[in-house]
Amino acid sequence: MQKVYFLSGTMCNNDLWQFVFPKIKNYSPEYIDITSATSFEEINQIINSKIKSQAILVGFSLGGFCALNFASQHPEKIKKIISIAASAKGLSENEISLRKSTIAFLETHRYKGISNTRVKQFLHPDNHKNVTLSNIIKKMDADLGKEVLIRQLKATSKRIDITTQLKTITSPILLIGSKEDALVLPQDILDLKKELKTSFSVILKNCGHMIPLEKPKEIAEIINNYLNEF
């Protein structure tokens, strides 16, 4: 059975996909852990070491950016891409400045874990009181810990706009977003679709940033249709 490779976002691990993997049909899902990487170059090396040629990559948030970035540099190794809640744009100066101050604070203070306020930023308002989802986000953060958070912030802060590079990809690309995502604007995804001739887009409703946790049934259905029909 052919494998489908999944990449998670910042401070996320394979728990992110726990409701999606059991619903994948006719393919074998395999998680690729990129939390040890200290740069996008190392992330590419990790992906390259795990996949076989003509691979199918599914990435969420940072993982979506990494899947697209890898495909832009190794298009011959990719069969299909699914990017979820991810933008191809680089970080703004404000975002870079915020990351620097966050890293400086973390390096000199005890990390108490992700706050309830931050958890709510990832979720749709309808899910703010969903203890199951909140606990999964908190558990992933606690399991990975302070060192991984600092490493990931440092490794991914040099994020440039890769839209132009993505135009070299001839493989099909599915871009999935959420209308109510407070972190990745759906317009960014629609703008990218316009630039990429081989891309398709789906914008979900009543969902925040954590699409694989908030809409696992819908995501699995979209992935299954995309993998089995295109």
Buried (B, 14 or more C-beta within 10 A) or exposed (E): EEBBBBBBBBBBBBBBBEBBBEBBEEBEBBBBEBBEBEEBEEBBBBBEEBBEEEBBBBBBBBBBBBBBBBBBBBBEBBBBBBBBBBBBBBBEEEEBEBBEEEBEEBEEEEBEEBEEEEBBEBBBEEBBEBEEBBEBBBBBBEEBEBEBBBBBBBBBBEBEEBBEBBEEBEBBBBBBBBEBBBBBBBEBBEBBBEEBEBBBBBBBEEBBBBBBBBBBEBBBEBBBEBBEEE
